[in-house]
Amino acid sequence: MSGGWENEPLLGPHVPDELGYAGPEHLDSDYVAAYNRKQKYDPSGDVEELRRRGLDGTSTLLDMGCGTGTFSLAVAPYCGRVISADVSPAMIGHLVAQVAERDLANIHVVRAGFLSYRHEGDPVDFVFCRNALHQLPDFWKTIALIRLAAIIRTGGLLWLRDLVYAFEPNEVDQVLKGWFAAAVDDPADGYTRDDLAIHVRTEFSTYGWLLEPMLAHAGFRVLDTEVDRRRTYARYACVKL
Ligand SMILES: C[S@@+](CC[C@H](N)C(=O)[O-])C[C@H]1O[C@@H](n2cnc3c(N)ncnc32)[C@H](O)[C@@H]1O
């Protein structure tokens, strides 16, 4: 643990309010109540992958941008301790209720984000981060990755999933056309063409060929990557050097 700026909440007039970038829908309790149905995320594959890569009952895992906590709840039985962090009070409220209902003692839920989370105790073994990093512009994304690197132990793993543009700028029309064509019609059941267009217009997904040097600059080595066939989602397994 560096004990330096990386582990202090960033303050000052230049620091954005993370809620301003969080996506207004993520702050809306009605949207949050319907979120799991819209997401249709099955965390079992990610849990299995992390167990295969060493996660066990002694491990501490930080789930950053945890949302409703689908992954946190699924991984908790296989972990020593899970820290679930998100900036949205609605998301955090939803997860706190789930944790209480299931009487899970090893999940610690905290309302904090990439720029404001303050880690206490030993460095964590794993950071899991799914579909949250794109909420920040690249300047802050790099700082967020450096802050995550500062709280992972050397040899620990960052498991990063996000909407990532795994294509060249001159392919944008073709790739987005294919992505939008695969969207669902019912917003309750998944992401519609409008949802995806809003994502492209207002959020900060990065080209893969920019994100990879950012990860390296933050102190990670990318071990392996998976890109979905539409080239708009990617998964990175990164070891903290
Ligand atoms: C698309 S959701 C993903 C939630 C969850 N990880 C999942 O896979 O279902 C994005 C989440 O990122 C959270 N978020 C947005 N900005 C954030 C920030 N700066 N720090 C931490 N979480 C943030 C939102 O509140 C929201 O819960």
The ligand as an ORCA input file, in Angstrom:
! r2SCAN-3c Opt
* xyz 0 1
  C     -23.832     -0.695    -15.841
  S     -23.729     -0.652    -14.106
  C     -22.780     -2.140    -13.744
  C     -23.073     -2.654    -12.359
  C     -22.463     -4.010    -12.029
  N     -21.026     -3.981    -12.001
  C     -22.933     -5.058    -13.000
  O     -22.090     -5.679    -13.645
  O     -24.157     -5.281    -13.105
  C     -22.556      0.631    -13.784
  C     -22.380      0.883    -12.307
  O     -21.282      1.767    -12.122
  C     -21.607      2.633    -11.069
  N     -20.728      3.802    -11.175
  C     -20.834      4.860    -11.985
  N     -19.820      5.714    -11.790
  C     -19.047      5.181    -10.821
  C     -17.851      5.599    -10.166
  N     -17.241      6.743    -10.483
  N     -17.334      4.801     -9.221
  C     -17.936      3.612     -8.897
  N     -19.081      3.178     -9.471
  C     -19.625      3.951    -10.425
  C     -23.070      2.931    -11.294
  O     -23.686      3.467    -10.153
  C     -23.585      1.559    -11.658
  O     -23.974      0.832    -10.537
*
